[in-house]
Amino acid sequence: MSKAQEPAATEVMGPSKAVAIDPQGKPTKAAIGFAAGQGVPVEKLEIRATPKGDYLFAVKRDPGRKARVLLPDLLLQLLGGLSFPKTMRWNETGVRFARPIRWLLALYDGKPVPLQFAGVKAGDSTVGHRFLSSGKQLVVKDFKSYMSIMQRASVMVDPERRQATIVTQLDRIGQQKRGKLLQDGALVEQAVFTVEMPYAIAGSFDARYLDLPKEVLITAMKEHQGYFSLLASDGKLLPHFVAVTNMGAKQAEVIRAGNERVLAARLADAKFFYDEDRKITLENRVEQLRGVTFHQKLGTLYLKVERLMILLPKLTDTLRNAAVATTCLRAARLCKADLTSGMVGEFPTLQGIMGREYALHDGEPESVADAIADHYLPKFAEDQLPTGLAGSILSLADRLDTLAAFFAVGVIPSGSEDPFALRRHA
């Protein structure tokens, strides 16, 4: 880091010489006003030739401030700009943060940066891993010493190194279990920024839960526990999981047992939802959509389904394909019904996926079940597209209805706000 800003000069063109300088060579009110507006003495104005003639210029020179002077404000802006889904207050300063701030390490040129945040004054000491280190204050001289000190205190500072360590450990466990890791970049990133000294451990769950849809197991392990799933060579799930912990090998058995116990309860809940949901057909769930609000200005999801039923024939008539048209209408009738299920209530990301599972269980044609799942695709940029024609048409109709409905009631995205992701729908 540079010790100071680079000197800089800003030039501003003002009035022409003919207007700014009188016949006696003295500045006019135009020149005096221009100088005052730019914050420079009138005698410091410069006359320069331009393609339009001679004009006055104000040249403002900034010698650049020293880094030690700039850092306090910059660091406070950085800290204050950090945002979290959930925050808390813990002292009279009223500062909101993810967790209470107990110490603040900020050094420049070997000396603490003079700043205070949330009532904590920055210093030259920090603390290592909460459980794997001594808990004593560790004095830091510079970044190089910080890295080595924290490593000895069981904290791996470099996130890229943590990621490489996690990936290596995950691959090793996958090989040991004769499987392969289900790739999930978002889950790896979550693990990287959740632990300080990663240590991956493998656990198992009762194989009877493999009767649940694969997506249910993967979602339960990922969203509730942050676990990685393992796949067999045929793509089926293995009754194992991998957890990335913040503890070392000495506590591995205790941690493994605890994770297995927690996951068993989660999977038991998922099985309960799955068994109970299948007692009610999707067709019988459609009426329940009358009680599910789509938007306060647009009524219920039942009304949205009715709009889809009206819109779809206008899209399918041009195909002259009665089978596709019939599939689209039936899928439209059922496509939102799984939102009333216990499973989707517990795992919202399974909407559509469970609709397909329940449709097949109810004896609906596979084409209808596939269209129910496909109509949510794509969920984000570069996501997979619907695989079938009926699903593609239903997906298009659903988005057209959403856009038209919101615009009709005046809910239109602005330059800074789009709470209903209408741009993504478009």
Phi, psi and omega in degrees: 000137178292149180283342180203163175292152174290139176302143182222152178230135178244128181248133179233126179277136181248213182288165179290159179299323182298327181272328189269340183237127181278174182302336179274001179083013180260151180292140177272180177300328179297317179291317181297318179294321178296316180297317180296320180295331180266354178074031178233151176297144183298329180288347179271355178295144181247143176259124182229149178279135177229168177302338180265000182121191180277132181226157176276143177231138172257123180250114181254118183256129178247114182291348181088132180270156180287151182301320181298331178282324184281325190302316182306311181293319180296317180291323177295321176296319180297312181295317181291338181273352178291134181237151181221150178302323178228135180230171180214157171249145183221354177213184188289349180290337180078004179294137178255133180209169182297321180216159177301137179270121184257330177209163184219118179257118179212109182240145169218125180057037176081000181237148179299140175283130183286088177211160179220134181222131180055034178080005181250126180272134180293143180219198183246022181228157179215185181228148181277202181304138186299325184249330187265357178245177182287339182085002180280156176293135182244119182278133183246139179258321181202181185294323180298315179292327178300315181299313183289321179297315182291326177298317178292336179265020174066037174233119177268102190291316187289116181296328178294323178291321177299317180296315179299320179295316180297313181299318179298316180294320179297315180297320180297316180293321178302318179294320180297326181269008180057042178218189176227149183287137172287113186295130180207093183299322181295322180289324175297315179298320177300317180295320181303318185260015175253332185243158178256327178225088189295138174215111184273137177230150179260144175225174182228161174223164183300128183296343180294338179286350177292349175289341176288154175305141183305320182297328179294314181296314181299316182293318179298319180289321184283306190285324182272326188240344183073030181268154174264145180262154178242137182247147172280174182296336179271006178090355179280154180289144170266153181281048181224162174215165177233129177245136176262114185256170179254020182237168183269187185293333183298327182262008189302315184294319179295317181294318179300313181298319179295318179293321178296321180294316180294316181295323179302320179292320179296316182289328176296320176297315181298318179296322178298312179301316183298314181293318181291319182300323185285355176283345179238125181289159177299322180301318179287341178280341183303318180299330180294341179293344176297339180259008181250115183284129173278310175199146186300333179267352186238005175081212189260171175292334177298319178294324177296318178299319179297321178295321178298320181296330178280322184286322188302316179302329179293334179270326185273339182301327182289342182281334184054045180229099186297324182295315179294319180298318179295317179298317181299315182295318180292318179295322178297321179300324188255354195295335181256359187295328182290349178293344177267001183278156178294324182295314180289330174297325179278322182232084183303332181292350180270006178300139184087311178296313178288330175302319178295314181300314183289327178296316178297320178297325181281355180090014177289152177302149181299327179296324177291315180299317180296320180295325177298315179291320186289335190291347175273352184268148353281148181272340180202171180302135178070012174285164179294152180265163176305142184274335183244163181293317181297318178296323179295316181293317180294321177299316179296316180297318180299318180289320178298318179296316181299313181297311182297319183294313182293319178294325182296328181261011174084013176267091188241132180297143177254185181296331184246347184228137175207066189297338181254016175053043181291328177297321179294322178297325181287000000 
